[in-house]
Amino acid sequence: MEKRKNLKYGIGVLAYVLLIGLFFTIGYYTGSIHGANMQRELMEKEQNAINTSSYANVYDDTEQNADIEYELSLSGGVLTVSKHEGETVTSIAQCSIAEEVYPKTDIDRLKQGMRFESKKEALSVFEDFVS
């Protein structure tokens, strides 16, 4: 009788340990699959953000026009790239930046306005400040 009682107790403990192990295993694999999907989604979002944030690569200004000039300026904490075509001024890109992060000489040059002959140059310098 004592042996049967010990056998039932042993089987019960073994079943309990196996069930706990099974639950942990299922949870681990479910979490791994979900985690891998989340990581893939984050990587895709990050890659899309990297691809779309490269202004200089998006714009190809192969045409050279002596009347067109591009200006990079800072006013009120907003960095702006503007296209000057005669008397017409068009904003191409804007981004808020923290002025205290950059050297005073760079901020002073930006406040005066930096002029460029090509859009690619202007956007390349703009990216240097916003990235």
MIDOSE-1310 file (N, C-alpha, C; in nm, 2 decimals, decimal comma, always signed):
residues 131
mekr	+0,08/-0,12/+0,00/+0,00/+0,00/+0,00/+0,09/+0,13/+0,00; +0,19/+0,12/+0,08/+0,28/+0,24/+0,09/+0,35/+0,26/-0,05; +0,39/+0,15/-0,12/+0,45/+0,17/-0,24/+0,36/+0,23/-0,35; +0,23/+0,20/-0,35/+0,13/+0,26/-0,44/+0,12/+0,41/-0,41
knlk	+0,12/+0,44/-0,28/+0,10/+0,58/-0,25/+0,22/+0,66/-0,29; +0,34/+0,61/-0,27/+0,47/+0,67/-0,32/+0,47/+0,68/-0,47; +0,42/+0,58/-0,54/+0,42/+0,57/-0,69/+0,32/+0,68/-0,74; +0,21/+0,70/-0,68/+0,11/+0,80/-0,72/+0,17/+0,94/-0,70
ygig	+0,24/+0,95/-0,58/+0,30/+1,08/-0,55/+0,41/+1,12/-0,65; +0,49/+1,01/-0,68/+0,60/+1,03/-0,78/+0,54/+1,07/-0,92; +0,44/+1,00/-0,96/+0,38/+1,03/-1,09/+0,32/+1,17/-1,09; +0,26/+1,21/-0,98/+0,20/+1,34/-0,97/+0,30/+1,45/-0,98
vlay	+0,42/+1,43/-0,91/+0,53/+1,53/-0,92/+0,59/+1,53/-1,06; +0,61/+1,42/-1,12/+0,66/+1,41/-1,25/+0,57/+1,48/-1,35; +0,44/+1,45/-1,34/+0,34/+1,52/-1,43/+0,35/+1,67/-1,41; +0,35/+1,72/-1,29/+0,36/+1,86/-1,26/+0,49/+1,92/-1,32
vlli	+0,60/+1,86/-1,30/+0,73/+1,91/-1,36/+0,72/+1,91/-1,51; +0,67/+1,81/-1,57/+0,66/+1,80/-1,72/+0,56/+1,91/-1,77; +0,45/+1,93/-1,70/+0,36/+2,04/-1,74/+0,42/+2,18/-1,73; +0,49/+2,20/-1,62/+0,56/+2,33/-1,61/+0,66/+2,35/-1,72
glff	+0,74/+2,24/-1,75/+0,84/+2,25/-1,86/+0,77/+2,27/-1,99; +0,66/+2,21/-2,01/+0,59/+2,23/-2,14/+0,54/+2,37/-2,15; +0,48/+2,43/-2,05/+0,44/+2,57/-2,05/+0,55/+2,66/-2,08; +0,66/+2,64/-2,01/+0,78/+2,73/-2,03/+0,83/+2,72/-2,18
tigy	+0,83/+2,60/-2,23/+0,88/+2,58/-2,37/+0,79/+2,64/-2,47; +0,66/+2,63/-2,45/+0,56/+2,69/-2,54/+0,57/+2,84/-2,53; +0,59/+2,89/-2,41/+0,60/+3,04/-2,39/+0,73/+3,09/-2,45; +0,84/+3,02/-2,44/+0,96/+3,06/-2,50/+0,95/+3,07/-2,65
ytgs	+0,90/+2,96/-2,71/+0,89/+2,96/-2,86/+0,79/+3,07/-2,91; +0,68/+3,08/-2,84/+0,58/+3,19/-2,88/+0,65/+3,33/-2,87; +0,72/+3,35/-2,76/+0,79/+3,48/-2,74/+0,89/+3,50/-2,85; +0,97/+3,39/-2,88/+1,07/+3,41/-2,98/+1,01/+3,44/-3,12
ihga	+0,91/+3,38/-3,16/+0,84/+3,40/-3,28/+0,79/+3,55/-3,29; +0,72/+3,59/-3,18/+0,67/+3,72/-3,17/+0,78/+3,82/-3,17; +0,88/+3,79/-3,09/+1,00/+3,89/-3,09/+1,07/+3,90/-3,22; +1,08/+3,79/-3,29/+1,14/+3,80/-3,43/+1,06/+3,88/-3,52
nmqr	+0,93/+3,86/-3,52/+0,84/+3,94/-3,60/+0,85/+4,09/-3,56; +0,85/+4,12/-3,44/+0,87/+4,26/-3,39/+1,00/+4,32/-3,44; +1,11/+4,24/-3,42/+1,24/+4,29/-3,46/+1,24/+4,31/-3,61; +1,18/+4,23/-3,69/+1,18/+4,25/-3,84/+1,10/+4,37/-3,87
elme	+0,99/+4,40/-3,81/+0,91/+4,52/-3,83/+0,99/+4,64/-3,80; +1,06/+4,64/-3,68/+1,14/+4,76/-3,65/+1,25/+4,78/-3,74; +1,31/+4,67/-3,79/+1,42/+4,69/-3,89/+1,37/+4,75/-4,02; +1,25/+4,70/-4,06/+1,19/+4,76/-4,19/+1,16/+4,90/-4,17
keqn	+1,10/+4,94/-4,06/+1,07/+5,08/-4,03/+1,19/+5,17/-4,03; +1,30/+5,12/-3,96/+1,42/+5,19/-3,96/+1,49/+5,20/-4,09; +1,48/+5,10/-4,17/+1,54/+5,11/-4,31/+1,46/+5,21/-4,39; +1,33/+5,21/-4,38/+1,25/+5,30/-4,46/+1,28/+5,44/-4,41
aint	+1,30/+5,47/-4,28/+1,33/+5,60/-4,23/+1,47/+5,64/-4,29; +1,56/+5,55/-4,29/+1,69/+5,58/-4,34/+1,69/+5,62/-4,49; +1,61/+5,54/-4,57/+1,60/+5,56/-4,71/+1,53/+5,70/-4,74; +1,43/+5,73/-4,66/+1,35/+5,85/-4,69/+1,42/+5,98/-4,63
ssya	+1,51/+5,96/-4,54/+1,56/+6,08/-4,48/+1,69/+6,14/-4,55; +1,73/+6,07/-4,65/+1,85/+6,12/-4,73/+1,80/+6,21/-4,83; +1,79/+6,34/-4,80/+1,75/+6,44/-4,89/+1,84/+6,46/-5,01; +1,97/+6,46/-4,99/+2,07/+6,48/-5,09/+2,06/+6,37/-5,20
nvyd	+2,03/+6,25/-5,16/+2,02/+6,14/-5,26/+1,89/+6,14/-5,33; +1,78/+6,20/-5,28/+1,65/+6,21/-5,34/+1,66/+6,31/-5,46; +1,72/+6,42/-5,44/+1,72/+6,53/-5,53/+1,85/+6,52/-5,62; +1,83/+6,51/-5,75/+1,94/+6,51/-5,84/+1,92/+6,64/-5,93
dteq	+2,01/+6,74/-5,90/+2,00/+6,86/-5,98/+2,11/+6,87/-6,08; +2,09/+6,79/-6,19/+2,19/+6,78/-6,29/+2,19/+6,91/-6,37; +2,08/+6,98/-6,38/+2,07/+7,10/-6,46/+2,14/+7,21/-6,38; +2,22/+7,29/-6,44/+2,28/+7,40/-6,37/+2,22/+7,53/-6,42
nadi	+2,17/+7,61/-6,34/+2,11/+7,74/-6,38/+2,18/+7,85/-6,29; +2,23/+7,95/-6,36/+2,31/+8,05/-6,29/+2,21/+8,14/-6,20; +2,08/+8,14/-6,24/+1,99/+8,22/-6,16/+1,94/+8,15/-6,04; +1,96/+8,02/-6,02/+1,91/+7,95/-5,91/+2,03/+7,94/-5,80
eyel	+1,99/+7,97/-5,68/+2,09/+7,95/-5,57/+2,01/+7,89/-5,45; +2,08/+7,82/-5,37/+2,02/+7,75/-5,25/+2,09/+7,80/-5,13; +2,00/+7,82/-5,03/+2,05/+7,88/-4,90/+2,01/+7,79/-4,78; +2,10/+7,78/-4,70/+2,08/+7,70/-4,57/+2,09/+7,81/-4,46
slsg	+1,98/+7,82/-4,39/+1,97/+7,93/-4,28/+1,90/+7,87/-4,16; +1,93/+7,94/-4,05/+1,88/+7,91/-3,92/+1,81/+8,03/-3,86; +1,68/+8,01/-3,82/+1,60/+8,12/-3,77/+1,51/+8,06/-3,66; +1,52/+8,10/-3,54/+1,43/+8,05/-3,44/+1,44/+7,90/-3,41
gvlt	+1,56/+7,85/-3,43/+1,58/+7,71/-3,40/+1,53/+7,62/-3,51; +1,49/+7,67/-3,63/+1,45/+7,60/-3,74/+1,55/+7,61/-3,85; +1,61/+7,50/-3,89/+1,70/+7,50/-4,00/+1,63/+7,48/-4,13; +1,65/+7,57/-4,23/+1,57/+7,57/-4,35/+1,66/+7,57/-4,48
vskh	+1,63/+7,49/-4,58/+1,69/+7,50/-4,71/+1,59/+7,57/-4,80; +1,64/+7,68/-4,86/+1,55/+7,75/-4,95/+1,61/+7,76/-5,09; +1,53/+7,77/-5,19/+1,57/+7,78/-5,33/+1,54/+7,92/-5,37; +1,64/+8,00/-5,41/+1,63/+8,13/-5,46/+1,64/+8,13/-5,61
eget	+1,53/+8,17/-5,68/+1,52/+8,17/-5,82/+1,47/+8,31/-5,86; +1,57/+8,40/-5,88/+1,53/+8,54/-5,91/+1,48/+8,60/-5,78; +1,36/+8,65/-5,78/+1,30/+8,71/-5,66/+1,21/+8,60/-5,59; +1,19/+8,49/-5,64/+1,11/+8,38/-5,58/+1,19/+8,30/-5,49
vtsi	+1,14/+8,28/-5,36/+1,21/+8,20/-5,26/+1,11/+8,08/-5,23; +1,16/+7,96/-5,24/+1,08/+7,84/-5,21/+1,16/+7,76/-5,10; +1,08/+7,72/-5,00/+1,14/+7,63/-4,90/+1,14/+7,49/-4,95; +1,26/+7,42/-4,93/+1,27/+7,29/-4,98/+1,26/+7,19/-4,86
aqcs	+1,33/+7,22/-4,75/+1,33/+7,13/-4,63/+1,35/+7,21/-4,51; +1,29/+7,17/-4,40/+1,29/+7,23/-4,27/+1,31/+7,13/-4,16; +1,38/+7,17/-4,05/+1,39/+7,08/-3,94/+1,43/+7,16/-3,82; +1,37/+7,13/-3,70/+1,41/+7,20/-3,58/+1,54/+7,14/-3,53
iaee	+1,63/+7,22/-3,48/+1,75/+7,17/-3,42/+1,78/+7,24/-3,29; +1,86/+7,18/-3,20/+1,90/+7,24/-3,08/+2,03/+7,31/-3,10; +2,03/+7,44/-3,09/+2,14/+7,53/-3,13/+2,26/+7,50/-3,03; +2,23/+7,47/-2,91/+2,34/+7,46/-2,81/+2,43/+7,33/-2,83
vypk	+2,38/+7,24/-2,92/+2,46/+7,12/-2,94/+2,58/+7,15/-3,04; +2,56/+7,25/-3,12/+2,66/+7,28/-3,23/+2,76/+7,40/-3,18; +2,88/+7,40/-3,24/+2,97/+7,51/-3,21/+2,91/+7,64/-3,25; +2,95/+7,75/-3,17/+2,89/+7,88/-3,20/+2,93/+7,93/-3,34
tdid	+3,05/+7,90/-3,39/+3,08/+7,95/-3,52/+2,99/+7,89/-3,63; +2,95/+7,76/-3,61/+2,86/+7,70/-3,71/+2,72/+7,77/-3,70; +2,67/+7,79/-3,58/+2,54/+7,85/-3,56/+2,54/+7,99/-3,62; +2,65/+8,07/-3,60/+2,66/+8,20/-3,65/+2,66/+8,20/-3,80
rlkq	+2,73/+8,11/-3,86/+2,73/+8,10/-4,01/+2,59/+8,06/-4,06; +2,52/+7,98/-3,99/+2,38/+7,94/-4,03/+2,29/+8,06/-4,02; +2,30/+8,13/-3,91/+2,22/+8,25/-3,89/+2,24/+8,35/-4,00; +2,36/+8,37/-4,05/+2,39/+8,46/-4,16/+2,34/+8,40/-4,29
gmrf	+2,33/+8,27/-4,30/+2,29/+8,21/-4,43/+2,41/+8,16/-4,51; +2,40/+8,03/-4,54/+2,51/+7,97/-4,62/+2,45/+7,95/-4,76; +2,52/+8,00/-4,87/+2,47/+7,99/-5,00/+2,55/+7,87/-5,08; +2,47/+7,80/-5,16/+2,52/+7,69/-5,24/+2,47/+7,70/-5,39
eskk	+2,55/+7,65/-5,48/+2,51/+7,66/-5,62/+2,42/+7,54/-5,66; +2,44/+7,42/-5,58/+2,36/+7,31/-5,62/+2,27/+7,26/-5,50; +2,16/+7,21/-5,53/+2,07/+7,16/-5,43/+2,13/+7,04/-5,35; +2,21/+6,96/-5,42/+2,27/+6,84/-5,35/+2,36/+6,89/-5,24
eals	+2,44/+6,99/-5,27/+2,54/+7,04/-5,17/+2,46/+7,10/-5,05; +2,36/+7,18/-5,08/+2,28/+7,24/-4,97/+2,21/+7,13/-4,88; +2,15/+7,03/-4,94/+2,09/+6,93/-4,87/+2,18/+6,83/-4,80; +2,30/+6,82/-4,85/+2,41/+6,74/-4,78/+2,45/+6,81/-4,65
vfed	+2,47/+6,94/-4,66/+2,51/+7,01/-4,53/+2,39/+7,01/-4,44; +2,27/+7,02/-4,49/+2,15/+7,02/-4,41/+2,14/+6,88/-4,33; +2,17/+6,77/-4,40/+2,17/+6,64/-4,34/+2,27/+6,63/-4,23; +2,39/+6,69/-4,25/+2,49/+6,69/-4,15/+2,44/+6,75/-4,02
fvs	+2,36/+6,85/-4,03/+2,31/+6,91/-3,90/+2,19/+6,84/-3,84; +2,11/+6,78/-3,92/+1,98/+6,71/-3,87/+2,00/+6,57/-3,83; +2,11/+6,50/-3,88/+2,13/+6,36/-3,85/+2,22/+6,34/-3,73
